[in-house]
């Protein structure tokens, strides 16, 4: 219907893509002209070769019966201006949306991670730099707690970076810092795992021994920071007391307490790697 030009090739390619993606072939057919309302018989003089080509096309086309119908469709397409272009654009939009819908979140994660890495490295970067990279480079997500929990650990692992001991929101190559100087209590909460939380609680408890102060659930929750519930801390208290016979958990008053008066033995055992 639109000849053998570049637009025709584009339409054919769009149709082939649509069919390969399972689109109904009927949607690829040219719509029949709307014959509702008044109509007129018109006459045009055309070249005999064009007339013969129209008749031949009408005999082989699946969506017309007479050459006159073919002429009518051509005239309608011509009168419609950019109708063909609009249809191709709409079809390509559908193809794009289909492909996007079939691209799983699993596939998107490594792409976003790589985009963030390219934006923040090879120099040092801050948490603000990370957030900015998420907003500008990671399509489909925005900066915030989710992005930090999901992507910051991946970025650090893949780049070999860690948080700075004196500036926890500054991230630097591991080779630039002494890891023994890092305090887990300064570790950004979004980077902590279950072992980190348990270790922080145990450190706090051991420091409280001998001060006369009870190490309560509320105290531990305050140390761990915003977002950590008392229920989470209670679960950690249970774990700690179940793995160390010298430490018990007073469930009624919500605090840990030592069974042994020799706190040095607890501290020494705390340094051993198999305390948990």
Order of alpha helices (4+ residues) and beta strands (2+ residues): alpha-alpha-alpha-alpha-alpha-beta-alpha-alpha-beta-beta-alpha-beta-alpha-alpha-beta-beta-alpha
